Amino acid sequence: MRKICPLCGPKLSAFCMIMSIWGVIFLGLLGVFFWVQAVTLFPDLHFTEDELKPFNINTVEDKYSEKATQCWIAAGLYFVTLIVVFWQNKFNTTQVF
């Protein structure tokens, strides 16, 4: 049975695994903080001038939920990267004869 060649070496796969774990944790928590509408994250919402003219609280709530969704999507992509890198790390530790 043929094995697929490794995409990265053992050191790079270990580094990427650590970074992926950190990315999942950080972006997951950041998404939670956007979801609960943390006041300290308000400057990161980036409103256009048209959205600020008739100030509406629903616009602010929509921006918070949009940012939370974006953070969770990015955390999911980091999780997919974690799975691929974990597979690479397991492939690098097995001996091929």
N, CA, C and O atoms as a MOPAC input file, in Angstrom:
PM7 MOZYME 1SCF
protein

 N      0.84600 1    -1.17400 1     0.00000 1
 C      0.00000 1     0.00000 1     0.00000 1
 C      0.89400 1     1.24100 1     0.00000 1
 O      1.79200 1     1.36500 1     0.83400 1
 N      0.64900 1     2.14000 1    -0.92100 1
 C      1.45300 1     3.35500 1    -1.01600 1
 C      0.99000 1     4.38600 1    -0.00300 1
 O     -0.19800 1     4.50600 1     0.29600 1
 N      1.95300 1     5.12200 1     0.51300 1
 C      1.62500 1     6.21400 1     1.42100 1
 C      1.81400 1     7.53500 1     0.69500 1
 O      2.66100 1     7.66500 1    -0.18800 1
 N      1.01100 1     8.50600 1     1.08600 1
 C      1.13800 1     9.83900 1     0.51500 1
 C      2.36500 1    10.49500 1     1.12800 1
 O      2.59000 1    10.39700 1     2.33400 1
 N      3.14900 1    11.15700 1     0.30500 1
 C      4.36800 1    11.78300 1     0.80400 1
 C      4.02000 1    12.88400 1     1.81100 1
 O      2.96300 1    13.50700 1     1.71300 1
 N      4.89500 1    13.11700 1     2.75700 1
 C      4.62200 1    14.15200 1     3.74900 1
 C      4.64600 1    15.55100 1     3.13400 1
 O      5.45000 1    15.84200 1     2.24800 1
 N      3.76500 1    16.39400 1     3.61400 1
 C      3.70500 1    17.77200 1     3.14300 1
 C      4.66100 1    18.66900 1     3.91300 1
 O      5.14300 1    19.66800 1     3.37900 1
 N      4.93900 1    18.31600 1     5.17300 1
 C      5.87100 1    19.09800 1     5.97900 1
 C      6.61000 1    18.15300 1     6.92200 1
 O      6.15600 1    17.04300 1     7.20000 1
 N      7.73700 1    18.61300 1     7.39700 1
 C      8.57200 1    17.80400 1     8.27300 1
 C      8.05800 1    17.77000 1     9.69800 1
 O      7.04200 1    18.39000 1    10.01100 1
 N      8.75900 1    17.04200 1    10.56900 1
 C      8.28600 1    16.90200 1    11.94700 1
 C      8.31800 1    18.20200 1    12.74900 1
 O      7.42200 1    18.44500 1    13.55800 1
 N      9.33300 1    19.04000 1    12.53800 1
 C      9.41000 1    20.29100 1    13.30100 1
 C      8.35400 1    21.28500 1    12.84400 1
 O      7.71400 1    21.94500 1    13.66200 1
 N      8.17900 1    21.38600 1    11.53700 1
 C      7.16500 1    22.30200 1    11.01600 1
 C      5.77100 1    21.84100 1    11.39600 1
 O      4.91600 1    22.66500 1    11.72000 1
 N      5.52600 1    20.53900 1    11.36200 1
 C      4.19800 1    20.05300 1    11.72900 1
 C      3.92400 1    20.27700 1    13.21000 1
 O      2.79100 1    20.58500 1    13.57900 1
 N      4.92400 1    20.13300 1    14.06200 1
 C      4.73400 1    20.40300 1    15.49100 1
 C      4.46100 1    21.88900 1    15.73500 1
 O      3.59000 1    22.24300 1    16.53000 1
 N      5.20700 1    22.74900 1    15.04900 1
 C      4.98800 1    24.18800 1    15.18700 1
 C      3.59000 1    24.58400 1    14.70800 1
 O      2.88500 1    25.33500 1    15.38300 1
 N      3.19800 1    24.07700 1    13.54500 1
 C      1.87500 1    24.40500 1    13.01400 1
 C      0.76000 1    23.84500 1    13.89500 1
 O     -0.31900 1    24.43300 1    13.97700 1
 N      1.01300 1    22.71800 1    14.55200 1
 C      0.01900 1    22.15900 1    15.45200 1
 C     -0.19300 1    23.08700 1    16.65700 1
 O     -1.32500 1    23.34000 1    17.07000 1
 N      0.89400 1    23.57800 1    17.20000 1
 C      0.79400 1    24.49800 1    18.34500 1
 C      0.08500 1    25.78100 1    17.93300 1
 O     -0.77400 1    26.27700 1    18.66200 1
 N      0.43700 1    26.32000 1    16.77600 1
 C     -0.20300 1    27.55000 1    16.30100 1
 C     -1.68500 1    27.33100 1    15.99100 1
 O     -2.50100 1    28.22400 1    16.22000 1
 N     -2.03600 1    26.17200 1    15.48200 1
 C     -3.43300 1    25.88300 1    15.18300 1
 C     -4.25200 1    25.74200 1    16.45400 1
 O     -5.38600 1    26.21500 1    16.52200 1
 N     -3.68800 1    25.10000 1    17.45100 1
 C     -4.39200 1    24.97900 1    18.73500 1
 C     -4.62700 1    26.36500 1    19.32300 1
 O     -5.72000 1    26.66600 1    19.80200 1
 N     -3.58400 1    27.21600 1    19.28500 1
 C     -3.72400 1    28.56400 1    19.80500 1
 C     -4.75300 1    29.35800 1    18.99400 1
 O     -5.52900 1    30.12000 1    19.57000 1
 N     -4.77100 1    29.19300 1    17.67900 1
 C     -5.72700 1    29.90200 1    16.83500 1
 C     -7.15100 1    29.49400 1    17.12400 1
 O     -8.04200 1    30.34400 1    17.15400 1
 N     -7.39000 1    28.20100 1    17.34100 1
 C     -8.74200 1    27.73100 1    17.66200 1
 C     -9.20400 1    28.30600 1    18.99300 1
 O    -10.33700 1    28.77200 1    19.11100 1
 N     -8.33300 1    28.27400 1    19.99000 1
 C     -8.70600 1    28.78300 1    21.31800 1
 C     -8.93600 1    30.29200 1    21.26400 1
 O     -9.96100 1    30.78200 1    21.73700 1
 N     -7.98500 1    31.02900 1    20.68700 1
 C     -8.07300 1    32.49000 1    20.67200 1
 C     -9.27500 1    32.97900 1    19.87700 1
 O    -10.05000 1    33.80100 1    20.36700 1
 N     -9.43700 1    32.48100 1    18.65700 1
 C    -10.54300 1    32.96100 1    17.83000 1
 C    -11.89700 1    32.47100 1    18.34000 1
 O    -12.90800 1    33.15100 1    18.16400 1
 N    -11.92400 1    31.29900 1    18.96900 1
 C    -13.16400 1    30.83500 1    19.58400 1
 C    -13.59200 1    31.75700 1    20.72600 1
 O    -14.75900 1    32.13500 1    20.82800 1
 N    -12.63900 1    32.10900 1    21.57500 1
 C    -12.95300 1    33.02600 1    22.67600 1
 C    -13.29000 1    34.42700 1    22.17800 1
 O    -14.19000 1    35.07700 1    22.70900 1
 N    -12.57300 1    34.88900 1    21.16500 1
 C    -12.86500 1    36.20300 1    20.60500 1
 C    -14.27200 1    36.23200 1    20.00900 1
 O    -14.97900 1    37.23200 1    20.13200 1
 N    -14.67700 1    35.14100 1    19.36700 1
 C    -16.03300 1    35.04300 1    18.85400 1
 C    -17.06300 1    35.08300 1    19.96300 1
 O    -18.11900 1    35.69500 1    19.80800 1
 N    -16.76900 1    34.43800 1    21.07700 1
 C    -17.69000 1    34.48400 1    22.22500 1
 C    -17.79900 1    35.90100 1    22.75800 1
 O    -18.89500 1    36.35400 1    23.08700 1
 N    -16.68100 1    36.60500 1    22.84800 1
 C    -16.71200 1    37.97400 1    23.35300 1
 C    -17.45200 1    38.91400 1    22.41300 1
 O    -18.13200 1    39.83400 1    22.86600 1
 N    -17.32600 1    38.69300 1    21.10500 1
 C    -18.13200 1    39.48200 1    20.16800 1
 C    -19.60400 1    39.12300 1    20.31200 1
 O    -20.46600 1    39.99600 1    20.21100 1
 N    -19.90100 1    37.85400 1    20.54600 1
 C    -21.29700 1    37.41800 1    20.65300 1
 C    -21.98100 1    38.03900 1    21.87300 1
 O    -23.15900 1    38.39300 1    21.81300 1
 N    -21.23900 1    38.17100 1    22.98200 1
 C    -21.82300 1    38.79700 1    24.18000 1
 C    -21.68700 1    40.31000 1    24.15000 1
 O    -22.03200 1    40.98300 1    25.12100 1
 N    -21.19400 1    40.84500 1    23.05900 1
 C    -21.08900 1    42.27900 1    22.80100 1
 C    -20.24700 1    43.00100 1    23.84900 1
 O    -20.71000 1    43.92300 1    24.52100 1
 N    -19.00800 1    42.56000 1    23.96600 1
 C    -18.07200 1    43.19800 1    24.89200 1
 C    -17.78400 1    44.62100 1    24.42500 1
 O    -17.49700 1    44.86100 1    23.25200 1
 N    -17.86600 1    45.54600 1    25.35500 1
 C    -17.72100 1    46.96300 1    25.02500 1
 C    -16.30900 1    47.28100 1    24.53000 1
 O    -16.14300 1    48.15300 1    23.67800 1
 N    -15.30800 1    46.60200 1    25.03800 1
 C    -13.93500 1    46.89000 1    24.62900 1
 C    -13.66300 1    46.52500 1    23.17300 1
 O    -12.67100 1    46.98200 1    22.60500 1
 N    -14.51300 1    45.72300 1    22.56400 1
 C    -14.33700 1    45.35200 1    21.16000 1
 C    -15.10600 1    46.26200 1    20.21300 1
 O    -15.08700 1    46.04300 1    19.00100 1
 N    -15.78200 1    47.27900 1    20.73900 1
 C    -16.56400 1    48.18800 1    19.90300 1
 C    -15.72600 1    48.88700 1    18.82200 1
 O    -16.20800 1    49.03300 1    17.69900 1
 N    -14.49100 1    49.32600 1    19.11300 1
 C    -13.70900 1    49.98000 1    18.04600 1
 C    -13.37100 1    49.06600 1    16.87400 1
 O    -13.00000 1    49.55400 1    15.80600 1
 N    -13.49100 1    47.76100 1    17.04600 1
 C    -13.17100 1    46.82000 1    15.97300 1
 C    -14.35000 1    46.53000 1    15.04800 1
 O    -14.24400 1    45.67100 1    14.17400 1
 N    -15.46000 1    47.22200 1    15.22200 1
 C    -16.64800 1    46.95400 1    14.40700 1
 C    -16.60300 1    47.63900 1    13.04700 1
 O    -17.20200 1    47.13000 1    12.10000 1
 N    -15.92700 1    48.75800 1    12.91200 1
 C    -15.70400 1    49.45500 1    11.63400 1
 C    -17.00800 1    49.78100 1    10.90400 1
 O    -17.44100 1    49.05500 1    10.00900 1
 N    -17.60500 1    50.86700 1    11.30400 1
 C    -18.82900 1    51.34800 1    10.66200 1
 C    -18.49000 1    52.25800 1     9.48400 1
 O    -17.46700 1    52.94200 1     9.48600 1
 N    -19.36100 1    52.25500 1     8.48600 1
 C    -19.23800 1    53.22800 1     7.40500 1
 C    -20.01500 1    54.47900 1     7.80100 1
 O    -20.79700 1    54.45300 1     8.75200 1
 N    -19.80200 1    55.56300 1     7.08100 1
 C    -20.50600 1    56.80100 1     7.42000 1
 C    -22.01300 1    56.68300 1     7.21300 1
 O    -22.79100 1    57.29100 1     7.94800 1
 N    -22.42000 1    55.91000 1     6.22500 1
 C    -23.85000 1    55.73700 1     5.97400 1
 C    -24.53500 1    54.99600 1     7.11200 1
 O    -25.70800 1    55.23500 1     7.39900 1
 N    -23.80200 1    54.09500 1     7.76000 1
 C    -24.38400 1    53.34800 1     8.87300 1
 C    -24.47200 1    54.18300 1    10.14000 1
 O    -25.29700 1    53.90000 1    11.00900 1
 N    -23.63300 1    55.21200 1    10.25900 1
 C    -23.61700 1    56.01400 1    11.47400 1
 C    -24.58000 1    57.20200 1    11.43400 1
 O    -24.93300 1    57.73500 1    12.48600 1
 N    -25.00500 1    57.62100 1    10.26100 1
 C    -25.88700 1    58.80300 1    10.17700 1
 C    -27.17500 1    58.59400 1    10.97500 1
 O    -27.40400 1    59.32300 1    11.94000 1
 N    -28.02100 1    57.63400 1    10.61600 1
 C    -29.15200 1    57.36900 1    11.50900 1
 C    -28.72200 1    56.27900 1    12.49600 1
 O    -28.86700 1    55.09000 1    12.21000 1
 N    -28.19300 1    56.68400 1    13.65700 1
 C    -27.65400 1    55.70300 1    14.60000 1
 C    -28.76600 1    54.77900 1    15.07100 1
 O    -29.81500 1    55.22100 1    15.54000 1
 N    -28.50300 1    53.47700 1    14.93200 1
 C    -29.48700 1    52.47500 1    15.29500 1
 C    -28.78000 1    51.36600 1    16.06500 1
 O    -27.71800 1    50.89300 1    15.66100 1
 N    -29.38200 1    50.96000 1    17.17500 1
 C    -28.77000 1    49.92600 1    18.00600 1
 C    -28.76100 1    48.58600 1    17.28800 1
 O    -27.90100 1    47.74800 1    17.55700 1
 N    -29.70600 1    48.36900 1    16.37500 1
 C    -29.74000 1    47.10500 1    15.63000 1
 C    -28.52700 1    46.96700 1    14.71700 1
 O    -28.04800 1    45.85700 1    14.48600 1
 N    -28.03100 1    48.08100 1    14.20100 1
 C    -26.83000 1    48.05100 1    13.36500 1
 C    -25.63100 1    47.58800 1    14.18100 1
 O    -24.81700 1    46.79900 1    13.70100 1
 N    -25.52300 1    48.06700 1    15.39100 1
 C    -24.42100 1    47.67400 1    16.27200 1
 C    -24.52100 1    46.18500 1    16.60800 1
 O    -23.51700 1    45.47300 1    16.57500 1
 N    -25.71700 1    45.71700 1    16.92900 1
 C    -25.90000 1    44.29800 1    17.24900 1
 C    -25.59900 1    43.41000 1    16.05000 1
 O    -25.03200 1    42.32800 1    16.20000 1
 N    -25.97900 1    43.86500 1    14.86400 1
 C    -25.68200 1    43.09500 1    13.65200 1
 C    -24.18300 1    43.01000 1    13.40200 1
 O    -23.67700 1    41.96400 1    12.99400 1
 N    -23.47100 1    44.10900 1    13.64400 1
 C    -22.01700 1    44.11500 1    13.45500 1
 C    -21.33200 1    43.16700 1    14.44700 1
 O    -20.40900 1    42.43900 1    14.08100 1
 N    -21.79200 1    43.18100 1    15.70800 1
 C    -21.22400 1    42.27100 1    16.69600 1
 C    -21.42900 1    40.81600 1    16.28600 1
 O    -20.49600 1    40.01700 1    16.36300 1
 N    -22.63800 1    40.46200 1    15.85000 1
 C    -22.89300 1    39.07200 1    15.46900 1
 C    -22.13800 1    38.69800 1    14.20000 1
 O    -21.71700 1    37.55100 1    14.04900 1
 N    -21.96100 1    39.65200 1    13.28400 1
 C    -21.18500 1    39.38700 1    12.07000 1
 C    -19.72400 1    39.09400 1    12.41400 1
 O    -19.13300 1    38.16000 1    11.87200 1
 N    -19.15200 1    39.87700 1    13.30100 1
 C    -17.76400 1    39.65300 1    13.70900 1
 C    -17.61100 1    38.33900 1    14.46700 1
 O    -16.60200 1    37.65000 1    14.31500 1
 N    -18.60800 1    37.98500 1    15.28800 1
 C    -18.55200 1    36.71100 1    16.00300 1
 C    -18.55400 1    35.54800 1    15.01800 1
 O    -17.79800 1    34.58900 1    15.17800 1
 N    -19.40400 1    35.63500 1    14.00200 1
 C    -19.45900 1    34.58400 1    12.98800 1
 C    -18.13900 1    34.48500 1    12.23000 1
 O    -17.66900 1    33.38200 1    11.95000 1
 N    -17.54100 1    35.61700 1    11.89600 1
 C    -16.25700 1    35.60700 1    11.19400 1
 C    -15.16600 1    34.96100 1    12.04700 1
 O    -14.33200 1    34.21900 1    11.52800 1
 N    -15.16900 1    35.23400 1    13.34000 1
 C    -14.17000 1    34.62900 1    14.22700 1
 C    -14.36500 1    33.12000 1    14.31200 1
 O    -13.39100 1    32.36700 1    14.31500 1
 N    -15.61200 1    32.67700 1    14.38100 1
 C    -15.86800 1    31.24300 1    14.46900 1
 C    -15.52700 1    30.52300 1    13.16900 1
 O    -15.07500 1    29.37800 1    13.20400 1
 N    -15.73000 1    31.16000 1    12.03900 1
 C    -15.32600 1    30.56100 1    10.76100 1
 C    -13.81000 1    30.42400 1    10.70800 1
 O    -13.29100 1    29.39100 1    10.28600 1
 N    -13.10400 1    31.46100 1    11.13500 1
 C    -11.63700 1    31.39900 1    11.15400 1
 C    -11.14700 1    30.32400 1    12.13000 1
 O    -10.16900 1    29.63300 1    11.84600 1
 N    -11.82100 1    30.17800 1    13.28100 1
 C    -11.45500 1    29.12700 1    14.23000 1
 C    -11.68600 1    27.74800 1    13.61100 1
 O    -10.90500 1    26.82500 1    13.84300 1
 N    -12.74600 1    27.60700 1    12.83400 1
 C    -12.99000 1    26.34500 1    12.14400 1
 C    -11.92000 1    26.03100 1    11.11800 1
 O    -11.52200 1    24.87500 1    10.97000 1
 N    -11.45100 1    27.04700 1    10.40900 1
 C    -10.37300 1    26.83600 1     9.44600 1
 C     -9.07200 1    26.44700 1    10.15100 1
 O     -8.31500 1    25.61400 1     9.65300 1
 N     -8.82200 1    27.05100 1    11.30600 1
 C     -7.65600 1    26.64400 1    12.08900 1
 C     -7.81000 1    25.19600 1    12.56300 1
 O     -6.82200 1    24.46500 1    12.64100 1
 N     -9.03800 1    24.77800 1    12.87800 1
 C     -9.27100 1    23.39900 1    13.30900 1
 C     -9.00500 1    22.41700 1    12.16400 1
 O     -8.43600 1    21.34700 1    12.38000 1
 N     -9.41500 1    22.78200 1    10.95600 1
 C     -9.12400 1    21.94100 1     9.79300 1
 C     -7.61700 1    21.83900 1     9.58600 1
 O     -7.09100 1    20.76600 1     9.29100 1
 N     -6.93200 1    22.96600 1     9.74500 1
 C     -5.47200 1    22.95200 1     9.64100 1
 C     -4.85900 1    22.06800 1    10.72400 1
 O     -3.87900 1    21.36600 1    10.47500 1
 N     -5.42900 1    22.10000 1    11.91000 1
 C     -4.94800 1    21.26100 1    13.00700 1
 C     -5.08300 1    19.78400 1    12.65600 1
 O     -4.17700 1    18.99900 1    12.93700 1
 N     -6.18300 1    19.40100 1    12.05700 1
 C     -6.37600 1    17.99600 1    11.67700 1
 C     -5.34300 1    17.56800 1    10.64000 1
 O     -4.75400 1    16.49300 1    10.75000 1
 N     -5.12500 1    18.41400 1     9.62900 1
 C     -4.14700 1    18.08300 1     8.58600 1
 C     -2.74200 1    17.98600 1     9.17600 1
 O     -1.99000 1    17.06900 1     8.84300 1
 N     -2.39200 1    18.91200 1    10.03600 1
 C     -1.04700 1    18.92000 1    10.61200 1
 C     -0.88700 1    17.75400 1    11.59100 1
 O      0.19800 1    17.18000 1    11.69200 1
 N     -1.94100 1    17.40400 1    12.30200 1
 C     -1.88500 1    16.24500 1    13.19700 1
 C     -1.63600 1    14.97200 1    12.39100 1
 O     -0.85100 1    14.11500 1    12.79600 1
 N     -2.31500 1    14.85600 1    11.24200 1
 C     -2.10000 1    13.71200 1    10.35800 1
 C     -0.65200 1    13.69500 1     9.85600 1
 O     -0.03100 1    12.63500 1     9.78600 1
 N     -0.12100 1    14.85900 1     9.50900 1
 C      1.26700 1    14.94400 1     9.05500 1
 C      2.23500 1    14.55700 1    10.16800 1
 O      3.24400 1    13.89800 1     9.91400 1
 N      1.93700 1    14.95600 1    11.38000 1
 C      2.80700 1    14.63700 1    12.50800 1
 C      2.79900 1    13.12900 1    12.76200 1
 O      3.84700 1    12.54400 1    13.03200 1
 N      1.64700 1    12.50600 1    12.68000 1
 C      1.57100 1    11.05100 1    12.84100 1
 C      2.30000 1    10.34000 1    11.70500 1
 O      2.95100 1     9.31900 1    11.92600 1
 N      2.19400 1    10.87700 1    10.48800 1
 C      2.88900 1    10.28000 1     9.35100 1
 C      4.39400 1    10.37900 1     9.53000 1
 O      5.11900 1     9.45600 1     9.15800 1
 N      4.87700 1    11.47800 1    10.09100 1
 C      6.31500 1    11.66900 1    10.26500 1
 C      6.88800 1    10.78500 1    11.37300 1
 O      8.07800 1    10.47200 1    11.35200 1
 N      6.07000 1    10.38100 1    12.32900 1
 C      6.58200 1     9.57400 1    13.43200 1
 C      6.57800 1     8.08800 1    13.11500 1
 O      7.28100 1     7.32100 1    13.77200 1
 N      5.79200 1     7.65600 1    12.10900 1
 C      5.79200 1     6.24500 1    11.74600 1
 C      7.00800 1     5.92900 1    10.88200 1
 O      7.45300 1     6.76600 1    10.09700 1
 N      7.52600 1     4.75400 1    11.02500 1
 C      8.67500 1     4.34800 1    10.23000 1
 C      8.20800 1     3.67600 1     8.94900 1
 O      7.34500 1     2.79800 1     8.96200 1
 N      8.78800 1     4.10300 1     7.86400 1
 C      8.45500 1     3.52900 1     6.56900 1
 C      9.64700 1     2.70600 1     6.11200 1
 O     10.76100 1     3.22300 1     6.02500 1
 N      9.42700 1     1.42800 1     5.82000 1
 C     10.51900 1     0.54000 1     5.38400 1
 C     10.49500 1     0.35700 1     3.90700 1
 O     11.33500 1    -0.35600 1     3.36000 1

